[in-house]
Amino acid sequence: MSSEVIFFAGFTVFVILVMMLDLGAFSRQKSHIVSFKEAASWSAVWVALALGFYVFLRYYGHWVHDISDPSHLASVKSTYYPNLVLPTDFAAALNVFQSNMALEYITGYLVEYSLSVDNIFVFILIFNSFGVREVYYKKVLVWGILGSIVLRFVFIFVGSALIQQFSWVLYIFGAFLVYTGINILISKDKEEGIDVQKHPAVRLTSRYFNVFERYVVDNFFIRRKQDKKLYVTPLFVVMIVIAFTDVIFAVDSIPAIFSITKDPYIVFFSNVFAIMGLRSMFFFLVNIIDMFSYLKYGLGVLLTFIGLKMLFEHQLHEWGFNNMYSLLVIVGILAISIVASLIFPPKEKVVVEVKK
């Protein structure tokens, strides 16, 4: 069995175990309102795991592609890292390759994690529209996000295959990101709502499942005594909507990370850590998100920059604009938007209401 297979099997088991621990599957603790302290602790755990994975890639990144000889390294470089210049010595080349892989991963993770902030308002909107009590937020988010990871996995590798076959797809992605970023910058804040009955995920779920008419504690399924049929509860429908919504957000974020790396494995790893950390970040930021009023515009600038980088990749490469510069620009954009939010707070704060 190759180290590549062993690595991915171990990574999958690791993610499942941590997710179950986060959900509380190994304890008798029932559904509860996540406190700010608990959310901060789990946010720190997921960030620490993401940084730890960066260190792993830096020194053991060859496991990802099962690189054991110069010819295999040359093949991977040709496929996913065509612009990377490697030394002739295999050990030195492998060191440069792993350093570049780790840098692309941490840059992609930062992009995905920052873009995930935009999901928070939408998730609150979903919960309020469906009348979900705050005590059940955690369970819905964990399972909904897990489902979105599976869908993103398909999205990522299909996108990678398209890029490998049709390089011009990158220009479509780039133009789309520029359009999205500019649209964020020029659009005014509008009060949004969700038509529960007409939502595509709700209609699709109702077509293929028996939907129970009301919530039953924190259960996703219930067997009704009258007809012995298995029904899904409204909480299950909300979970499907969460997963569906996250995939919609992925239409922006996944093309964005392909501007940083063409390696689908690195795209997937950065997505997994960013999305798994989204649940704890949701509870951490939900009550203080109004403090970062300019962050939305920072994300608009970020998407525009990434789109332009994708459109002018060859020119930027000729000018020596490497991944380290990209990382510095991304950090700078986010830092400026956060600092501006704290120095110049809005006159009227946005109030985010949740159902207890």
Sine and cosine of phi, psi and omega as CSV:
sin_phi,cos_phi,sin_psi,cos_psi,sin_omega,cos_omega
0.00,0.00,0.76,-0.65,-0.05,-1.00
-0.95,0.31,0.39,-0.92,0.03,-1.00
-0.91,0.42,-0.43,0.90,0.03,-1.00
-0.89,0.45,-0.72,0.70,0.00,-1.00
-0.92,0.40,-0.70,0.71,0.01,-1.00
-0.87,0.49,-0.67,0.74,-0.02,-1.00
-0.88,0.47,-0.75,0.66,-0.04,-1.00
-0.93,0.37,-0.57,0.82,0.07,-1.00
-0.90,0.44,-0.71,0.71,0.02,-1.00
-0.90,0.43,-0.64,0.77,0.00,-1.00
-0.90,0.43,-0.66,0.75,0.00,-1.00
-0.90,0.44,-0.71,0.70,0.02,-1.00
-0.88,0.47,-0.67,0.75,0.01,-1.00
-0.86,0.50,-0.74,0.67,-0.01,-1.00
-0.89,0.46,-0.67,0.74,0.00,-1.00
-0.90,0.44,-0.69,0.73,-0.02,-1.00
-0.90,0.43,-0.71,0.70,0.00,-1.00
-0.91,0.41,-0.63,0.78,0.03,-1.00
-0.89,0.46,-0.69,0.73,0.01,-1.00
-0.91,0.41,-0.61,0.80,0.05,-1.00
-0.91,0.42,-0.67,0.74,0.04,-1.00
-0.89,0.46,-0.65,0.76,0.00,-1.00
-0.94,0.33,-0.39,0.92,-0.03,-1.00
1.00,-0.02,0.43,0.90,-0.05,-1.00
-0.93,0.38,-0.38,0.93,-0.04,-1.00
-0.99,-0.15,0.20,0.98,0.04,-1.00
-0.76,-0.65,0.17,-0.99,-0.01,-1.00
-1.00,-0.09,0.16,0.99,-0.02,-1.00
-0.93,0.36,0.80,-0.60,-0.02,-1.00
-0.99,0.10,0.04,-1.00,0.03,-1.00
-0.83,0.56,0.69,-0.72,-0.05,-1.00
-0.50,-0.86,0.28,-0.96,0.07,-1.00
-0.97,0.24,0.83,-0.56,-0.04,-1.00
-0.96,0.27,0.83,-0.56,-0.01,-1.00
-0.98,0.20,0.27,-0.96,0.03,-1.00
-0.88,0.47,-0.63,0.78,0.00,-1.00
-0.90,0.43,-0.71,0.70,0.01,-1.00
-0.89,0.45,-0.68,0.73,0.00,-1.00
-0.90,0.44,-0.66,0.75,0.01,-1.00
-0.90,0.43,-0.64,0.77,-0.01,-1.00
-0.90,0.43,-0.73,0.69,-0.01,-1.00
-0.94,0.33,-0.52,0.85,0.10,-1.00
-0.89,0.46,-0.68,0.74,0.03,-1.00
-0.90,0.43,-0.62,0.78,0.01,-1.00
-0.89,0.45,-0.73,0.68,-0.04,-1.00
-0.93,0.37,-0.59,0.81,0.07,-1.00
-0.91,0.40,-0.66,0.75,0.02,-1.00
-0.89,0.45,-0.65,0.76,0.05,-1.00
-0.90,0.43,-0.65,0.76,0.03,-1.00
-0.89,0.45,-0.68,0.73,0.03,-1.00
-0.93,0.37,-0.60,0.80,0.06,-1.00
-0.89,0.45,-0.59,0.81,0.03,-1.00
-0.93,0.36,-0.53,0.85,0.10,-1.00
-0.86,0.50,-0.72,0.70,0.02,-1.00
-0.89,0.46,-0.65,0.76,0.03,-1.00
-0.86,0.51,-0.75,0.66,0.01,-1.00
-0.89,0.46,-0.57,0.82,-0.03,-1.00
-0.89,0.46,-0.57,0.82,-0.08,-1.00
-0.93,-0.37,-0.34,0.94,-0.02,-1.00
-0.75,-0.66,0.42,0.91,-0.04,-1.00
-0.89,0.46,-0.36,0.93,0.00,-1.00
-0.91,0.42,-0.33,0.94,0.04,-1.00
-0.90,0.43,-0.53,0.85,-0.08,-1.00
-0.86,0.51,-0.69,0.72,0.00,-1.00
-0.96,-0.29,0.16,0.99,0.02,-1.00
0.82,0.58,0.75,0.66,-0.02,-1.00
-0.99,0.12,0.87,-0.49,-0.04,-1.00
-0.79,-0.61,-0.13,0.99,-0.03,-1.00
-0.47,-0.88,0.27,-0.96,-0.06,-1.00
-0.86,0.51,-0.59,0.81,-0.03,-1.00
-0.92,0.39,-0.64,0.77,0.03,-1.00
-0.92,0.39,-0.65,0.76,0.04,-1.00
-0.88,0.48,-0.68,0.73,0.01,-1.00
-0.89,0.45,-0.60,0.80,0.00,-1.00
-0.92,0.38,-0.70,0.71,0.01,-1.00
-0.91,0.42,-0.67,0.74,0.02,-1.00
-0.87,0.49,-0.70,0.72,-0.02,-1.00
-0.90,0.44,-0.58,0.82,-0.05,-1.00
-0.98,0.19,-0.73,0.69,-0.15,-0.99
-0.91,-0.41,-0.33,0.94,-0.08,-1.00
-0.73,-0.68,0.84,0.55,-0.12,-0.99
-0.89,0.46,-0.45,0.89,-0.05,-1.00
-1.00,-0.04,-0.02,1.00,-0.05,-1.00
-0.99,0.17,0.79,-0.61,0.02,-1.00
-0.99,-0.11,0.83,-0.55,-0.05,-1.00
-0.91,-0.42,0.55,-0.84,0.10,-0.99
-0.92,0.40,0.28,-0.96,0.00,-1.00
-0.97,0.26,-0.52,0.85,0.02,-1.00
-0.94,0.34,0.75,-0.66,-0.11,-0.99
-0.89,0.45,-0.71,0.71,-0.02,-1.00
-0.88,0.47,-0.70,0.72,0.01,-1.00
-0.92,0.38,-0.64,0.77,0.01,-1.00
-0.89,0.46,-0.67,0.75,0.01,-1.00
-0.90,0.43,-0.61,0.79,0.03,-1.00
-0.90,0.44,-0.70,0.71,0.03,-1.00
-0.91,0.42,-0.66,0.75,0.00,-1.00
-0.88,0.48,-0.73,0.68,-0.02,-1.00
-0.93,0.38,-0.60,0.80,0.04,-1.00
-0.89,0.45,-0.68,0.74,0.02,-1.00
-0.93,0.38,-0.65,0.76,0.02,-1.00
-0.87,0.48,-0.71,0.70,0.00,-1.00
-0.90,0.43,-0.63,0.77,0.01,-1.00
-0.91,0.42,-0.67,0.74,0.04,-1.00
-0.90,0.44,-0.63,0.78,0.01,-1.00
-0.89,0.47,-0.76,0.65,-0.09,-1.00
-0.94,0.35,-0.53,0.85,0.07,-1.00
-0.92,0.39,-0.71,0.70,0.03,-1.00
-0.89,0.46,-0.64,0.77,0.03,-1.00
-0.88,0.47,-0.69,0.72,0.00,-1.00
-0.89,0.46,-0.67,0.74,0.02,-1.00
-0.89,0.45,-0.76,0.65,-0.03,-1.00
-0.89,0.45,-0.66,0.75,-0.05,-1.00
-0.92,0.40,-0.66,0.75,0.00,-1.00
-0.93,0.35,-0.64,0.77,0.03,-1.00
-0.92,0.38,-0.42,0.91,0.02,-1.00
-0.92,0.40,-0.38,0.93,0.00,-1.00
-0.85,0.52,-0.56,0.83,-0.02,-1.00
-0.91,0.43,-0.35,0.94,0.00,-1.00
-0.94,0.33,-0.42,0.91,-0.19,-0.98
-0.88,0.47,-0.74,0.67,0.01,-1.00
-0.88,0.48,-0.62,0.78,-0.02,-1.00
-0.92,0.38,-0.65,0.76,0.02,-1.00
-0.89,0.46,-0.67,0.74,0.06,-1.00
-0.88,0.47,-0.66,0.75,0.03,-1.00
-0.87,0.49,-0.66,0.75,0.02,-1.00
-0.90,0.44,-0.75,0.66,-0.03,-1.00
-0.88,0.48,-0.67,0.74,0.00,-1.00
-0.93,0.36,-0.62,0.78,0.00,-1.00
-0.90,0.43,-0.57,0.82,-0.02,-1.00
-1.00,-0.07,0.02,1.00,0.04,-1.00
0.91,0.40,0.59,0.81,-0.01,-1.00
-0.99,0.13,0.72,-0.69,0.04,-1.00
-0.97,0.26,0.54,-0.84,-0.07,-1.00
-0.87,0.50,-0.49,0.87,-0.03,-1.00
-0.89,0.46,-0.37,0.93,-0.03,-1.00
-0.98,-0.21,0.03,1.00,-0.03,-1.00
-0.84,0.54,-0.72,0.70,-0.14,-0.99
-0.86,0.51,-0.77,0.64,-0.05,-1.00
-0.89,0.46,-0.68,0.73,-0.01,-1.00
-0.90,0.44,-0.69,0.72,-0.03,-1.00
-0.91,0.43,-0.70,0.72,-0.03,-1.00
-0.87,0.49,-0.77,0.64,-0.05,-1.00
-0.96,0.28,-0.57,0.82,0.05,-1.00
-0.91,0.42,-0.67,0.74,0.01,-1.00
-0.93,0.36,-0.59,0.81,0.06,-1.00
-0.88,0.47,-0.68,0.73,0.04,-1.00
-0.89,0.46,-0.60,0.80,0.00,-1.00
-0.93,0.37,-0.50,0.87,0.03,-1.00
-0.90,0.44,-0.66,0.75,0.03,-1.00
-0.88,0.47,-0.70,0.71,0.00,-1.00
-0.92,0.39,-0.62,0.79,0.04,-1.00
-0.91,0.42,-0.58,0.81,0.03,-1.00
-0.83,0.55,-0.73,0.69,0.03,-1.00
-0.90,0.44,-0.72,0.70,-0.01,-1.00
-0.84,0.54,-0.72,0.69,-0.07,-1.00
-0.90,0.44,-0.75,0.66,-0.10,-1.00
-0.97,0.24,-0.46,0.89,0.14,-0.99
-0.93,0.36,-0.68,0.73,0.04,-1.00
-0.88,0.47,-0.65,0.76,0.03,-1.00
-0.89,0.45,-0.67,0.74,0.01,-1.00
-0.89,0.45,-0.64,0.77,0.03,-1.00
-0.90,0.43,-0.66,0.75,0.00,-1.00
-0.91,0.41,-0.63,0.78,0.01,-1.00
-0.91,0.42,-0.59,0.81,-0.04,-1.00
-1.00,0.07,-0.61,0.79,-0.07,-1.00
-0.74,-0.67,1.00,-0.05,-0.08,-1.00
-0.89,0.45,-0.40,0.92,-0.01,-1.00
-0.92,0.39,-0.22,0.98,0.05,-1.00
-0.87,0.50,-0.52,0.86,0.00,-1.00
-0.87,0.50,-0.57,0.82,0.01,-1.00
-0.93,0.36,-0.57,0.82,0.08,-1.00
-0.91,0.41,-0.71,0.70,0.05,-1.00
-0.85,0.52,-0.72,0.69,-0.03,-1.00
-0.88,0.48,-0.72,0.69,0.01,-1.00
-0.89,0.46,-0.63,0.78,0.01,-1.00
-0.90,0.43,-0.65,0.76,-0.01,-1.00
-0.93,0.37,-0.64,0.77,0.06,-1.00
-0.88,0.47,-0.70,0.71,0.03,-1.00
-0.87,0.50,-0.71,0.70,-0.02,-1.00
-0.90,0.44,-0.70,0.72,-0.01,-1.00
-0.89,0.46,-0.72,0.70,0.01,-1.00
-0.91,0.42,-0.61,0.79,0.02,-1.00
-0.89,0.46,-0.60,0.80,0.06,-1.00
-0.91,0.41,-0.64,0.77,-0.07,-1.00
-0.94,0.33,-0.57,0.82,-0.09,-1.00
-0.99,-0.12,-0.25,0.97,-0.02,-1.00
-0.98,0.20,0.59,-0.81,0.04,-1.00
-1.00,-0.02,0.42,-0.91,0.04,-1.00
-0.90,0.43,0.81,-0.59,0.01,-1.00
-0.82,-0.58,0.57,-0.82,0.06,-1.00
-0.97,0.25,0.86,-0.51,-0.07,-1.00
-0.97,-0.26,0.32,-0.95,0.07,-1.00
-0.53,-0.85,0.23,-0.97,-0.01,-1.00
-0.83,-0.56,0.81,-0.59,0.11,-0.99
-0.99,0.12,0.98,-0.18,-0.12,-0.99
-0.83,0.55,-0.70,0.71,-0.09,-1.00
-0.94,0.35,-0.51,0.86,-0.08,-1.00
-0.99,-0.13,-0.03,1.00,0.00,-1.00
-0.88,0.47,0.74,-0.68,-0.05,-1.00
-0.82,0.58,-0.66,0.75,-0.02,-1.00
-0.92,0.40,-0.59,0.81,0.02,-1.00
-0.92,0.38,-0.71,0.71,-0.02,-1.00
-0.91,0.42,-0.62,0.79,0.02,-1.00
-0.92,0.38,-0.68,0.73,0.02,-1.00
-0.90,0.44,-0.66,0.75,-0.01,-1.00
-0.91,0.41,-0.46,0.89,-0.02,-1.00
-0.95,0.31,-0.59,0.81,-0.13,-0.99
-0.95,-0.32,-0.11,0.99,0.00,-1.00
-0.75,-0.66,0.43,-0.90,0.19,-0.98
-0.99,0.14,0.86,-0.51,-0.06,-1.00
-0.97,-0.22,0.83,-0.56,0.04,-1.00
-0.94,0.33,0.48,-0.88,-0.16,-0.99
-0.98,0.18,-0.23,0.97,-0.06,-1.00
-0.54,-0.84,0.22,-0.98,0.02,-1.00
-0.95,0.31,0.57,-0.82,0.05,-1.00
-0.81,-0.59,1.00,0.06,-0.09,-1.00
0.78,0.63,-0.83,-0.56,0.00,-1.00
-0.93,-0.38,0.44,0.90,-0.03,-1.00
-0.99,0.14,0.61,-0.79,0.11,-0.99
-1.00,0.01,-0.45,0.89,-0.05,-1.00
-0.76,-0.66,0.45,-0.89,0.08,-1.00
-0.47,-0.88,0.63,-0.78,0.07,-1.00
-0.97,-0.24,0.90,-0.43,-0.06,-1.00
-0.97,0.25,0.70,-0.71,-0.08,-1.00
-0.93,0.38,-0.54,0.84,-0.09,-1.00
-0.88,0.47,-0.72,0.69,-0.08,-1.00
-0.88,-0.48,0.04,1.00,0.03,-1.00
0.89,0.46,0.22,0.98,0.00,-1.00
-1.00,0.09,0.49,-0.87,0.05,-1.00
-1.00,0.03,0.79,-0.61,-0.01,-1.00
-0.88,-0.47,0.50,-0.87,0.19,-0.98
-1.00,-0.09,0.59,-0.81,-0.01,-1.00
-1.00,0.00,0.24,-0.97,0.07,-1.00
-0.84,0.55,-0.46,0.89,0.02,-1.00
-0.91,0.42,-0.59,0.81,0.08,-1.00
-0.91,0.42,-0.65,0.76,0.02,-1.00
-0.89,0.46,-0.66,0.75,0.03,-1.00
-0.89,0.46,-0.65,0.76,0.03,-1.00
-0.87,0.50,-0.67,0.74,0.03,-1.00
-0.89,0.45,-0.65,0.76,0.01,-1.00
-0.90,0.44,-0.64,0.77,0.03,-1.00
-0.88,0.48,-0.74,0.67,0.00,-1.00
-0.89,0.46,-0.69,0.73,0.01,-1.00
-0.87,0.49,-0.69,0.72,-0.02,-1.00
-0.90,0.43,-0.66,0.76,-0.01,-1.00
-0.90,0.43,-0.59,0.81,0.04,-1.00
-0.91,0.40,-0.58,0.81,0.07,-1.00
-0.88,0.47,-0.67,0.74,0.05,-1.00
-0.90,0.44,-0.51,0.86,-0.01,-1.00
-0.91,0.43,-0.36,0.93,0.04,-1.00
-0.87,0.49,-0.50,0.87,0.08,-1.00
-1.00,0.05,-0.76,0.65,-0.20,-0.98
-0.95,0.30,-0.62,0.79,-0.04,-1.00
-0.93,0.36,-0.72,0.70,0.12,-0.99
-0.85,0.53,-0.54,0.84,0.00,-1.00
-0.89,0.46,-0.68,0.73,-0.04,-1.00
-0.96,0.26,-0.40,0.91,0.07,-1.00
-0.93,0.36,-0.24,0.97,0.11,-0.99
-0.98,0.22,-0.29,0.96,-0.03,-1.00
-0.99,-0.11,-0.65,0.76,0.00,-1.00
-0.56,-0.83,0.55,-0.84,0.07,-1.00
-0.99,-0.16,-0.02,1.00,-0.03,-1.00
-0.99,0.16,0.93,-0.36,-0.06,-1.00
-0.89,0.45,-0.46,0.89,0.01,-1.00
-0.92,0.38,-0.68,0.73,0.01,-1.00
-0.92,0.38,-0.63,0.78,0.07,-1.00
-0.86,0.52,-0.71,0.71,-0.03,-1.00
-0.92,0.40,-0.72,0.70,-0.03,-1.00
-0.88,0.47,-0.70,0.71,-0.01,-1.00
-0.91,0.42,-0.59,0.81,0.06,-1.00
-0.91,0.41,-0.69,0.72,-0.03,-1.00
-0.86,0.51,-0.78,0.63,-0.04,-1.00
-0.92,0.39,-0.60,0.80,0.01,-1.00
-0.93,0.37,-0.69,0.72,-0.05,-1.00
-0.96,0.29,-0.63,0.78,0.04,-1.00
-0.91,0.41,-0.51,0.86,0.06,-1.00
-0.98,0.20,-0.21,0.98,-0.04,-1.00
-0.90,0.44,-0.60,0.80,-0.04,-1.00
-0.87,0.50,-0.76,0.64,-0.01,-1.00
-0.94,0.34,-0.58,0.82,0.03,-1.00
-0.90,0.43,-0.56,0.83,0.03,-1.00
-0.84,0.55,-0.77,0.64,-0.03,-1.00
-0.95,0.31,-0.46,0.89,0.00,-1.00
-0.96,0.29,-0.63,0.78,-0.11,-0.99
-0.99,-0.15,-0.27,0.96,-0.17,-0.99
-0.84,0.54,-0.54,0.84,-0.03,-1.00
-0.99,-0.11,-0.07,1.00,0.00,-1.00
-0.79,-0.61,0.11,0.99,-0.07,-1.00
-0.89,0.45,-0.44,0.90,0.00,-1.00
-0.92,0.38,-0.25,0.97,0.04,-1.00
-0.95,0.30,-0.35,0.94,-0.09,-1.00
-0.94,-0.35,0.88,0.47,-0.11,-0.99
-0.92,0.39,-0.43,0.90,-0.02,-1.00
-1.00,-0.09,0.01,1.00,-0.02,-1.00
-0.90,0.43,-0.60,0.80,0.02,-1.00
-0.85,0.53,-0.67,0.74,0.00,-1.00
-0.95,0.31,-0.53,0.85,0.10,-0.99
-0.88,0.47,-0.62,0.78,0.05,-1.00
-0.92,0.39,-0.57,0.82,0.07,-1.00
-0.89,0.45,-0.70,0.72,0.06,-1.00
-0.90,0.44,-0.64,0.77,0.00,-1.00
-0.87,0.48,-0.74,0.67,0.01,-1.00
-0.90,0.43,-0.63,0.78,0.03,-1.00
-0.90,0.44,-0.70,0.71,0.03,-1.00
-0.87,0.50,-0.72,0.69,-0.04,-1.00
-0.91,0.42,-0.64,0.77,0.04,-1.00
-0.88,0.47,-0.70,0.72,0.03,-1.00
-0.91,0.42,-0.61,0.80,0.04,-1.00
-0.88,0.47,-0.62,0.78,0.01,-1.00
-0.94,0.35,-0.62,0.78,-0.02,-1.00
-0.94,0.33,-0.56,0.83,-0.07,-1.00
-0.91,-0.42,0.58,0.81,-0.08,-1.00
-0.86,0.51,-0.72,0.70,-0.06,-1.00
-0.91,0.42,-0.68,0.74,0.03,-1.00
-0.90,0.44,-0.68,0.73,0.00,-1.00
-0.90,0.44,-0.61,0.79,0.04,-1.00
-0.90,0.43,-0.64,0.77,0.03,-1.00
-0.91,0.41,-0.51,0.86,0.02,-1.00
-0.99,0.11,-0.03,1.00,0.02,-1.00
0.99,0.12,0.35,0.94,0.02,-1.00
-0.99,0.13,0.99,-0.13,-0.10,-1.00
-0.99,-0.13,-0.11,-0.99,-0.07,-1.00
-0.91,0.41,-0.50,0.87,0.03,-1.00
-0.90,0.43,-0.65,0.76,0.05,-1.00
-0.91,0.42,-0.63,0.78,0.04,-1.00
-0.87,0.50,-0.70,0.71,0.00,-1.00
-0.87,0.49,-0.68,0.73,-0.01,-1.00
-0.91,0.42,-0.65,0.76,0.02,-1.00
-0.90,0.43,-0.69,0.72,-0.01,-1.00
-0.89,0.46,-0.73,0.69,0.03,-1.00
-0.88,0.47,-0.65,0.76,0.01,-1.00
-0.89,0.46,-0.69,0.72,0.01,-1.00
-0.87,0.49,-0.73,0.68,-0.02,-1.00
-0.92,0.40,-0.66,0.75,-0.02,-1.00
-0.90,0.44,-0.69,0.72,-0.01,-1.00
-0.90,0.44,-0.67,0.74,-0.02,-1.00
-0.92,0.39,-0.60,0.80,0.02,-1.00
-0.94,0.33,-0.73,0.69,0.01,-1.00
-0.89,0.46,-0.67,0.74,0.02,-1.00
-0.88,0.48,-0.61,0.79,0.01,-1.00
-0.90,0.44,-0.62,0.79,-0.03,-1.00
-0.98,0.22,-0.56,0.83,-0.03,-1.00
-0.99,0.16,-0.62,0.79,-0.04,-1.00
-0.87,-0.49,0.94,0.33,-0.01,-1.00
-0.91,0.41,0.50,-0.87,0.02,-1.00
-0.92,0.39,0.47,-0.88,0.00,-1.00
-0.92,0.40,-0.60,0.80,0.02,-1.00
-0.91,-0.42,0.88,-0.48,-0.02,-1.00
-0.98,0.18,0.55,-0.84,0.06,-1.00
-0.99,0.12,0.83,-0.56,-0.02,-1.00
-0.99,-0.12,0.85,-0.53,0.01,-1.00
-0.98,-0.20,0.91,-0.42,-0.05,-1.00
-0.99,-0.15,0.62,-0.79,0.08,-1.00
-0.76,-0.64,0.49,-0.87,0.01,-1.00
-1.00,0.05,0.80,-0.60,0.02,-1.00
-0.98,0.20,0.00,0.00,0.00,0.00
